[in-house]
Amino acid sequence: VIAEILDATEVQHLVKNDTYSALQTGQKIIIYKKMVSKKVLATGIKNKTSKFFYIYDSYQGKFRLKPREFDSVFELWTKTLEGAQLNVVVTQDFDSGDDNCPSLCTGDHLQVLHHTKTILTTSQGPQEIEVIVCSKGTVEEDDEDDDDNKPEEVLLPIYMKGKFVEEVKDTKKYKLFNAIQKFKLPCDVKVVAKDTSLSNDPLSGFLTIRLEEIMEEPALCVSLYDKASECFEMAIKYFNITVVLLEDKVSSSSVVTNSTKVEELTECFYYNLRKDLPSQQLPPPRPPKRAAKADERKLSKKPVETKQMIPLKLKRFQTTNSDVLTAHHKSPSTVQRNVYSTTLKTNTKSHEGTYSDHDYEQLDEQIQRLNISPEGN
């Protein structure tokens, strides 16, 4: 069907594809069929940078399985839960001093047998801990079949640290379709043979390509009217265009196939996709309780020492109203500081005679001028 676009939304924030930028008002397109678009969501990793892609079945490059790296026993445990049969090599010495964590040396070979729960003795008493059971050995020697050289079985708690790299014996090259059939996703691969039909294969420059999810969604197989041989897929979910049909039938001399092999996704679109997909990540393990840390926290909470407040009393002195007025008009440098005493004065002379209303008023005025609050008796 030949159609003309009357209105189209901007989709450059989704996929970095120059073809989509041509879908503007007035552009004629050919709609061939409705289909189910099948592609693989992937991430290209190089050093500290990442890019995100859709890889279609039409991609002709070849991949080779790449060894995975694990930074903890917990990561090994999560793969074991998924049913993976792991053989790893220790890449960093580890000795925690914990009786429940065996020492590991660089070069040790570990075959993950299964996961289970066991009772381990901790500072808080016996606790049930998730562990993985591994067969530990050194480099295999073909000429030694002695019973004394049998691998040792060790229990690794999932909170244990460590550095491991996967042993990969499969060195075959796989096309995309065969790779997703052979390996359980997500898996890490590397492009070892470029797609020669692409002038610049965007996947070949990455050290690691992580194949994450198989994406299936309804789409239309279309092409631009003036480029009928270059078909591409339009996901119905993300395109909102209005068209008018011009012709019902289009002569097609060959089988219609999708010419798009790799599409780079924007970072925003990728994370929106990941948000909608079911998460397979498990929460991190909780280490066993340790009494030492609890005791340290108790010792750190020392009582705050409070100093006893010593009451201060104003040393009484005799002055006249005229003296106060004179001192008030002097400059700050010539005014004598108020004298305070921290000792209790017992032998203080009281004013002779009776106190009149005028005497009280005079004392209040003096206190206000000196900005001193009277002491309550």
C-alpha positions as CSV (number, residue, x, y, z in Angstrom):
1,V,0.0,0.0,0.0
2,I,1.3,3.4,-0.9
3,A,0.5,6.1,1.6
4,E,1.4,9.7,2.2
5,I,2.2,11.0,5.7
6,L,-0.1,13.8,6.9
7,D,1.3,14.1,10.4
8,A,4.2,12.5,12.2
9,T,5.7,12.6,15.7
10,E,9.4,13.0,16.3
11,V,11.2,9.7,17.1
12,Q,14.8,10.8,17.2
13,H,14.7,10.6,21.0
14,L,14.2,6.9,20.7
15,V,16.5,5.5,18.0
16,K,19.5,7.1,16.3
17,N,18.4,6.2,12.7
18,D,18.6,8.6,9.8
19,T,15.8,6.8,8.0
20,Y,13.3,7.8,10.7
21,S,14.2,11.5,10.3
22,A,12.8,11.3,6.7
23,L,9.3,10.4,8.0
24,Q,8.0,13.9,7.7
25,T,4.7,15.4,6.5
26,G,4.3,14.9,2.7
27,Q,6.7,11.9,2.6
28,K,5.3,8.9,0.6
29,I,5.9,5.5,2.1
30,I,5.1,1.9,1.0
31,I,3.5,-0.3,3.7
32,Y,4.2,-4.0,2.8
33,K,2.9,-6.0,5.7
34,K,2.3,-6.3,9.4
35,M,4.8,-8.5,11.2
36,V,6.3,-9.3,14.6
37,S,9.6,-7.6,15.0
38,K,12.2,-9.8,16.7
39,K,15.5,-8.4,17.8
40,V,18.0,-8.6,20.7
41,L,18.5,-5.8,23.2
42,A,22.3,-5.4,23.7
43,T,24.8,-3.2,25.4
44,G,28.2,-2.5,24.0
45,I,30.9,-2.0,26.7
46,K,34.3,-0.4,26.2
47,N,36.3,0.8,29.2
48,K,33.9,3.0,31.1
49,T,31.5,3.9,28.2
50,S,28.4,2.0,27.1
51,K,26.1,2.2,24.1
52,F,22.8,0.4,23.6
53,F,21.6,-1.4,20.5
54,Y,18.9,-3.4,18.8
55,I,20.5,-6.3,16.9
56,Y,18.3,-7.9,14.2
57,D,18.4,-11.4,12.8
58,S,19.7,-10.1,9.6
59,Y,23.0,-9.1,11.2
60,Q,25.7,-11.3,9.6
61,G,28.6,-10.8,12.1
62,K,29.9,-13.6,14.2
63,F,30.3,-13.7,18.0
64,R,32.4,-15.7,20.4
65,L,31.5,-16.3,24.0
66,K,33.5,-14.1,26.4
67,P,34.5,-15.1,29.9
68,R,32.5,-13.3,32.6
69,E,34.0,-11.6,35.6
70,F,32.5,-11.9,39.1
71,D,33.3,-9.5,42.0
72,S,31.8,-11.5,44.8
73,V,30.5,-14.9,45.8
74,F,27.0,-13.4,45.7
75,E,27.3,-13.0,41.9
76,L,28.3,-16.6,41.5
77,W,25.3,-17.6,43.7
78,T,22.8,-15.6,41.5
79,K,24.1,-17.4,38.4
80,T,23.8,-20.7,40.2
81,L,20.1,-19.9,41.0
82,E,19.6,-19.4,37.2
83,G,20.9,-22.9,36.6
84,A,24.3,-21.9,35.2
85,Q,27.1,-24.5,35.4
86,L,30.1,-22.4,36.4
87,N,33.8,-23.1,36.4
88,V,35.9,-20.1,37.6
89,V,39.4,-19.2,38.4
90,V,40.4,-17.0,41.4
91,T,42.1,-13.8,40.2
92,Q,42.9,-12.3,43.6
93,D,44.1,-13.6,46.9
94,F,41.6,-13.5,49.7
95,D,42.0,-14.2,53.4
96,S,39.3,-12.5,55.6
97,G,40.3,-14.1,58.9
98,D,36.8,-15.4,59.3
99,D,36.6,-19.1,60.2
100,N,33.5,-19.4,58.0
101,C,35.3,-18.1,54.9
102,P,38.1,-20.3,53.4
103,S,41.2,-18.7,52.1
104,L,41.5,-18.4,48.3
105,C,44.7,-18.0,46.3
106,T,45.2,-16.6,42.8
107,G,45.0,-19.5,40.3
108,D,42.6,-21.7,42.4
109,H,40.0,-23.4,40.2
110,L,36.5,-23.6,41.5
111,Q,33.7,-25.7,40.1
112,V,30.3,-24.5,41.5
113,L,28.4,-27.7,42.4
114,H,25.2,-26.4,43.9
115,H,23.8,-23.9,46.5
116,T,22.3,-24.7,49.9
117,K,21.8,-23.4,53.4
118,T,24.0,-24.4,56.3
119,I,24.4,-23.5,60.0
120,L,27.6,-21.5,60.6
121,T,28.9,-20.4,64.0
122,T,29.1,-16.6,64.4
123,S,29.8,-14.2,67.2
124,Q,26.0,-14.1,67.7
125,G,25.8,-17.8,67.9
126,P,24.7,-20.4,65.2
127,Q,23.0,-18.8,62.1
128,E,21.6,-20.2,58.9
129,I,23.5,-18.8,56.0
130,E,23.2,-19.3,52.2
131,V,26.3,-20.8,50.7
132,I,27.5,-22.3,47.4
133,V,29.3,-25.6,47.5
134,C,32.4,-25.7,45.3
135,S,35.0,-28.1,44.3
136,K,38.4,-26.5,44.8
137,G,41.5,-27.6,43.0
138,T,44.7,-26.3,41.4
139,V,45.7,-26.5,37.7
140,E,44.7,-29.9,36.4
141,E,47.4,-32.4,35.7
142,D,46.6,-35.3,33.4
143,D,49.2,-37.7,34.7
144,E,48.0,-37.5,38.3
145,D,45.1,-39.7,39.3
146,D,46.0,-40.1,43.0
147,D,43.2,-40.1,45.6
148,D,45.4,-37.7,47.6
149,N,45.1,-35.1,44.9
150,K,41.3,-35.0,44.8
151,P,39.7,-31.6,44.8
152,E,38.7,-30.2,48.1
153,E,35.0,-29.3,48.7
154,V,34.6,-25.9,50.2
155,L,31.6,-23.8,51.3
156,L,31.6,-20.2,50.3
157,P,29.1,-17.9,52.2
158,I,27.3,-15.5,49.8
159,Y,28.5,-12.5,51.8
160,M,32.2,-13.4,51.1
161,K,34.3,-11.2,48.8
162,G,36.4,-12.4,46.0
163,K,37.5,-11.9,42.4
164,F,36.8,-14.6,39.8
165,V,36.8,-15.1,36.0
166,E,34.9,-17.7,34.2
167,E,36.6,-20.6,32.4
168,V,35.3,-20.8,28.8
169,K,36.2,-23.8,26.8
170,D,33.8,-23.0,23.9
171,T,35.8,-21.1,21.3
172,K,33.4,-21.5,18.4
173,K,32.0,-18.6,16.4
174,Y,28.3,-18.1,16.3
175,K,25.8,-16.0,14.4
176,L,23.2,-14.1,16.4
177,F,20.5,-16.6,15.9
178,N,22.7,-19.5,17.0
179,A,24.2,-17.6,19.9
180,I,20.8,-16.9,21.5
181,Q,19.9,-20.5,21.0
182,K,23.1,-21.8,22.5
183,F,23.7,-19.5,25.5
184,K,21.4,-18.4,28.2
185,L,20.7,-14.6,28.2
186,P,22.2,-12.4,29.5
187,C,25.6,-13.4,28.2
188,D,28.8,-11.6,27.2
189,V,30.2,-12.0,23.7
190,K,32.7,-10.4,21.4
191,V,32.4,-9.7,17.7
192,V,35.2,-11.8,16.0
193,A,33.9,-11.3,12.5
194,K,32.4,-8.1,11.2
195,D,29.3,-7.9,9.1
196,T,30.9,-7.2,5.7
197,S,27.7,-5.7,4.3
198,L,28.0,-2.8,6.6
199,S,30.5,0.0,5.8
200,N,31.1,0.5,9.5
201,D,30.0,-2.2,11.8
202,P,29.1,-0.4,15.1
203,L,29.5,-3.5,17.2
204,S,33.1,-4.4,16.2
205,G,34.7,-1.7,18.3
206,F,33.5,-2.9,21.7
207,L,35.5,-5.2,24.0
208,T,32.2,-6.7,25.2
209,I,28.7,-7.0,23.8
210,R,26.2,-8.1,26.4
211,L,23.2,-9.8,24.8
212,E,20.4,-9.0,27.3
213,E,16.9,-9.7,26.1
214,I,15.0,-11.0,23.1
215,M,12.4,-8.3,22.2
216,E,9.3,-9.1,20.2
217,E,6.7,-6.5,19.3
218,P,4.2,-5.8,16.5
219,A,5.5,-3.7,13.7
220,L,5.0,-2.6,10.1
221,C,7.5,-3.5,7.3
222,V,7.7,-0.3,5.3
223,S,10.1,1.6,3.0
224,L,10.4,5.1,1.6
225,Y,8.7,5.5,-1.8
226,D,11.8,6.5,-3.6
227,K,13.9,3.8,-1.8
228,A,11.7,0.8,-2.2
229,S,14.5,-1.7,-1.9
230,E,15.5,-0.5,1.6
231,C,12.8,-1.8,4.0
232,F,12.8,-1.2,7.7
233,E,10.5,-1.9,10.6
234,M,8.3,0.6,12.4
235,A,7.3,-0.5,15.9
236,I,3.6,0.3,16.2
237,K,4.0,1.1,19.9
238,Y,6.4,4.0,19.4
239,F,5.2,5.6,16.1
240,N,2.2,7.9,16.0
241,I,1.7,9.0,12.3
242,T,-1.4,9.9,10.3
243,V,-1.4,8.8,6.6
244,V,-3.7,8.8,3.6
245,L,-3.8,5.8,1.3
246,L,-3.0,6.6,-2.3
247,E,-2.8,3.1,-4.0
248,D,-3.9,-0.3,-2.8
249,K,-1.6,-2.5,-4.7
250,V,2.2,-2.3,-5.2
251,S,4.1,-4.5,-7.5
252,S,6.9,-6.3,-5.7
253,S,9.4,-8.2,-7.8
254,S,11.4,-9.7,-4.8
255,V,10.9,-11.0,-1.3
256,V,10.5,-8.1,1.2
257,T,13.2,-8.3,4.0
258,N,14.3,-5.9,6.6
259,S,17.5,-4.1,5.6
260,T,18.2,-2.7,9.1
261,K,20.7,-4.8,10.9
262,V,21.8,-2.7,13.9
263,E,20.1,0.3,15.5
264,E,21.6,2.4,18.2
265,L,19.2,3.4,21.0
266,T,19.3,6.6,23.0
267,E,20.2,6.2,26.6
268,C,16.8,7.5,27.8
269,F,14.9,5.0,25.6
270,Y,17.1,2.1,26.8
271,Y,16.5,2.7,30.5
272,N,12.7,3.2,29.8
273,L,12.8,-0.3,28.2
274,R,14.7,-1.8,31.1
275,K,12.2,-0.3,33.5
276,D,9.3,-2.1,31.8
277,L,11.1,-5.4,31.6
278,P,11.0,-7.8,34.5
279,S,14.0,-7.4,36.8
280,Q,16.1,-10.5,37.4
281,Q,18.4,-8.9,40.0
282,L,18.3,-10.2,43.5
283,P,18.8,-8.1,46.6
284,P,22.4,-8.2,48.0
285,P,23.0,-10.6,50.8
286,R,22.8,-9.6,54.5
287,P,26.0,-10.5,56.4
288,P,25.8,-12.3,59.7
289,K,25.4,-10.2,62.8
290,R,28.6,-9.4,64.6
291,A,28.8,-8.8,68.4
292,A,32.0,-6.9,68.1
293,K,30.5,-4.1,66.1
294,A,27.6,-3.9,68.4
295,D,29.9,-3.6,71.4
296,E,31.9,-0.8,69.7
297,R,28.7,1.2,69.1
298,K,27.8,0.8,72.7
299,L,31.3,2.0,73.9
300,S,31.2,4.9,71.5
301,K,28.0,6.2,73.1
302,K,29.7,7.8,76.2
303,P,27.6,10.0,78.5
304,V,28.0,13.6,77.9
305,E,29.7,15.4,80.8
306,T,27.7,18.4,82.0
307,K,29.4,21.2,83.8
308,Q,27.7,22.6,86.9
309,M,26.6,26.1,86.4
310,I,28.0,28.5,89.1
311,P,25.6,31.3,89.9
312,L,27.1,34.7,89.6
313,K,26.1,37.6,91.8
314,L,26.5,41.2,91.1
315,K,28.9,42.9,93.5
316,R,27.1,45.6,95.2
317,F,28.5,49.1,95.1
318,Q,27.2,52.5,96.2
319,T,26.7,55.1,93.6
320,T,24.5,58.1,93.1
321,N,22.2,58.9,90.3
322,S,24.6,61.6,89.0
323,D,27.5,59.1,88.8
324,V,25.4,56.8,86.7
325,L,24.4,59.6,84.3
326,T,28.0,60.7,84.0
327,A,29.3,57.2,83.2
328,H,26.6,56.8,80.6
329,H,27.8,59.8,78.6
330,K,31.4,58.8,78.7
331,S,33.1,57.1,75.7
332,P,33.3,53.2,75.8
333,S,37.1,53.3,76.3
334,T,36.8,55.3,79.6
335,V,33.9,53.3,81.1
336,Q,35.0,50.9,83.8
337,R,34.0,47.3,83.4
338,N,31.4,45.8,85.7
339,V,33.0,43.8,88.4
340,Y,31.6,40.3,89.1
341,S,32.5,37.9,91.8
342,T,31.9,34.1,91.8
343,T,32.1,34.0,95.6
344,L,29.1,34.4,97.8
345,K,29.2,37.6,99.8
346,T,27.7,37.1,103.2
347,N,28.6,40.4,105.0
348,T,26.9,42.9,102.8
349,K,25.7,46.1,104.3
350,S,22.1,47.1,103.7
351,H,20.9,50.7,103.2
352,E,20.0,52.4,106.4
353,G,16.6,53.9,106.9
354,T,13.4,53.0,105.1
355,Y,13.1,52.4,101.4
356,S,10.8,54.8,99.6
357,D,9.2,54.4,96.2
358,H,11.9,56.8,94.8
359,D,14.7,54.4,96.0
360,Y,13.2,51.5,94.1
361,E,12.8,53.5,91.0
362,Q,16.4,54.7,91.2
363,L,17.7,51.1,91.5
364,D,15.6,49.9,88.5
365,E,16.8,52.7,86.4
366,Q,20.4,51.9,87.2
367,I,19.9,48.2,86.3
368,Q,18.3,49.1,83.0
369,R,21.1,51.4,82.1
370,L,23.7,48.7,82.9
371,N,21.7,46.0,81.0
372,I,21.8,43.6,84.0
373,S,18.8,41.6,85.1
374,P,18.0,41.8,88.8
375,E,18.7,38.6,90.8
376,G,15.7,37.0,92.4
377,N,15.8,36.4,96.1
